[in-house]
Amino acid sequence: MTKISVRVDGVSYTDDIEPRTLLVHYLREDLGKVGTVVGCDTSNCGACTVHLDGEAVKSCTVLAVQADGSEITTIEGLASPDGTLHPMQKAFHEQHGLQCGYCTPGMIMASIDLVKDNPNPTEDEVREGIEGNLCRCTGYQNIVRAVQQAAAEMSGAASTGAVAPETTGAQA
């Protein structure tokens, strides 16, 4: 057993774990963060994406011991304490960027990381930015719209009444 200390969604944890435990399993099984989904266990689908020290990572590729001393944010840690959704969560809901919901937590976490690095992504940039996260239900169009809506809100454009050029006009 190895002792680790992490901060997950604003709460500090110290636990003894098996050194081979994947971060995704530690989050789900030990901490109850079941919004972090186990999809493929091979890093192909991205359903397990979380933020590790502010960067999106596929938690099935990280050992929990590697996260020792780190700050982790899961999908459960995005909403405000009063229940107000993060702008990306809100946009996914409003733009119908989900169907079955299985990929949604990882897709949202990856999208937040994308927008952090590119606050006004084009449609192509969104598609490229989320290419490591797979969705089998949607055609990605509503996901792209959701990311662009959230990007506008997160950058302040939505609060000023401005609309990102990529989101204007007829929508398919």
C-alpha positions as CSV (number, residue, x, y, z in Angstrom):
1,M,0.0,0.0,0.0
2,T,1.1,3.5,-0.8
3,K,-0.2,6.7,1.0
4,I,-1.4,9.5,-1.3
5,S,-2.8,12.9,-0.6
6,V,-4.9,14.7,-3.2
7,R,-7.4,17.5,-3.4
8,V,-10.5,16.5,-5.4
9,D,-13.2,18.9,-6.2
10,G,-12.0,21.2,-3.4
11,V,-11.8,18.5,-0.7
12,S,-8.5,17.0,0.6
13,Y,-8.1,13.2,0.9
14,T,-5.3,11.0,2.2
15,D,-5.6,7.3,1.5
16,D,-3.6,4.1,1.4
17,I,-3.9,2.6,-2.1
18,E,-2.4,-0.2,-4.1
19,P,0.3,1.4,-6.3
20,R,-1.2,-0.1,-9.5
21,T,-4.6,1.6,-8.9
22,L,-5.6,3.8,-11.9
23,L,-6.8,7.3,-11.1
24,V,-10.2,6.6,-12.6
25,H,-10.8,3.6,-10.3
26,Y,-9.6,5.6,-7.2
27,L,-12.0,8.4,-8.0
28,R,-14.9,6.1,-8.6
29,E,-14.4,3.3,-6.1
30,D,-12.7,5.1,-3.2
31,L,-14.1,8.6,-3.5
32,G,-17.5,7.9,-5.1
33,K,-16.9,10.3,-8.0
34,V,-18.9,8.1,-10.4
35,G,-19.4,10.9,-12.9
36,T,-15.9,10.0,-14.1
37,V,-16.9,7.2,-16.4
38,V,-14.9,4.1,-17.2
39,G,-15.3,3.8,-21.0
40,C,-12.7,1.7,-22.7
41,D,-9.7,1.4,-20.2
42,T,-7.4,1.9,-23.2
43,S,-7.4,5.8,-23.5
44,N,-9.3,5.7,-26.7
45,C,-12.7,7.1,-25.7
46,G,-12.0,10.0,-23.3
47,A,-15.0,9.3,-21.1
48,C,-12.8,9.3,-18.0
49,T,-11.3,12.8,-18.7
50,V,-10.7,14.9,-15.5
51,H,-8.5,17.9,-14.8
52,L,-5.2,17.1,-13.1
53,D,-3.5,20.3,-11.9
54,G,-5.6,22.3,-14.4
55,E,-4.9,20.1,-17.4
56,A,-7.3,17.6,-19.0
57,V,-6.1,14.0,-18.7
58,K,-7.6,10.6,-19.4
59,S,-7.7,9.2,-15.9
60,C,-7.4,5.6,-17.1
61,T,-3.9,6.5,-18.2
62,V,-2.7,7.9,-14.8
63,L,-1.9,5.9,-11.7
64,A,-3.4,7.3,-8.6
65,V,0.1,7.5,-7.0
66,Q,1.1,9.8,-9.9
67,A,-1.5,12.2,-8.7
68,D,-0.1,12.4,-5.2
69,G,0.0,16.1,-4.1
70,S,-2.2,17.2,-7.0
71,E,-5.5,19.1,-7.5
72,I,-8.1,17.1,-9.4
73,T,-11.4,18.4,-10.7
74,T,-14.1,16.0,-11.8
75,I,-17.4,16.7,-13.5
76,E,-19.0,16.7,-10.0
77,G,-16.7,19.6,-9.0
78,L,-17.7,22.0,-11.8
79,A,-21.1,23.3,-10.6
80,S,-21.1,26.0,-8.0
81,P,-22.0,25.0,-4.4
82,D,-25.4,26.6,-4.9
83,G,-26.0,24.2,-7.9
84,T,-25.4,26.7,-10.7
85,L,-24.0,24.8,-13.6
86,H,-20.6,25.6,-15.1
87,P,-21.1,27.5,-18.4
88,M,-19.9,24.4,-20.3
89,Q,-22.5,22.2,-18.5
90,K,-25.2,24.7,-19.2
91,A,-24.3,25.0,-22.9
92,F,-24.3,21.2,-23.3
93,H,-27.8,21.2,-21.8
94,E,-29.1,24.1,-23.8
95,Q,-27.6,23.0,-27.1
96,H,-28.6,19.4,-26.7
97,G,-24.9,18.4,-26.8
98,L,-25.7,15.0,-25.3
99,Q,-27.9,12.0,-25.9
100,C,-27.2,9.0,-23.8
101,G,-24.8,11.1,-21.6
102,Y,-22.1,8.4,-21.3
103,C,-19.4,10.5,-23.0
104,T,-20.7,13.8,-21.6
105,P,-18.5,14.2,-18.5
106,G,-15.3,13.6,-20.3
107,M,-16.4,15.7,-23.3
108,I,-17.2,18.6,-21.0
109,M,-13.9,18.3,-19.2
110,A,-12.0,18.2,-22.4
111,S,-14.0,21.1,-23.8
112,I,-13.2,23.3,-20.8
113,D,-9.5,22.6,-21.3
114,L,-9.8,23.4,-25.0
115,V,-11.6,26.8,-24.3
116,K,-9.0,27.6,-21.6
117,D,-6.3,27.4,-24.4
118,N,-8.5,28.8,-27.2
119,P,-11.2,31.2,-25.9
120,N,-12.9,31.6,-29.3
121,P,-12.5,28.3,-31.2
122,T,-13.8,27.9,-34.8
123,E,-15.9,24.8,-35.6
124,D,-12.8,23.0,-37.0
125,E,-10.8,23.9,-33.9
126,V,-13.5,22.5,-31.6
127,R,-13.7,19.3,-33.6
128,E,-9.9,19.0,-33.5
129,G,-9.8,19.9,-29.8
130,I,-12.2,17.1,-28.8
131,E,-11.0,14.5,-31.2
132,G,-9.7,12.3,-28.3
133,N,-13.2,12.1,-26.9
134,L,-15.7,9.8,-28.7
135,C,-19.4,10.0,-28.8
136,R,-21.4,7.2,-30.4
137,C,-24.8,8.9,-30.2
138,T,-24.5,12.4,-31.7
139,G,-23.1,13.8,-34.9
140,Y,-21.0,16.2,-32.8
141,Q,-22.7,19.2,-34.3
142,N,-24.6,20.1,-31.1
143,I,-21.5,19.4,-29.1
144,V,-19.6,21.9,-31.3
145,R,-22.4,24.4,-30.8
146,A,-22.3,23.9,-27.0
147,V,-18.6,24.4,-26.9
148,Q,-18.8,27.6,-28.9
149,Q,-21.7,28.9,-26.8
150,A,-19.8,28.2,-23.6
151,A,-16.6,29.7,-25.0
152,A,-18.5,32.9,-25.7
153,E,-20.0,33.0,-22.2
154,M,-16.7,32.1,-20.5
155,S,-14.8,34.9,-22.5
156,G,-17.5,37.4,-21.6
157,A,-19.0,37.8,-25.1
158,A,-22.3,36.4,-24.0
159,S,-22.6,38.9,-21.1
160,T,-22.0,41.8,-23.5
161,G,-24.5,40.6,-26.0
162,A,-21.9,39.7,-28.6
163,V,-22.3,36.5,-30.5
164,A,-19.4,34.4,-31.8
165,P,-19.5,34.5,-35.6
166,E,-19.5,30.7,-35.8
167,T,-22.8,30.5,-34.0
168,T,-24.8,32.9,-36.1
169,G,-27.1,32.0,-39.0
170,A,-29.2,28.9,-39.8
171,Q,-28.4,25.8,-37.8
172,A,-28.7,22.3,-39.3
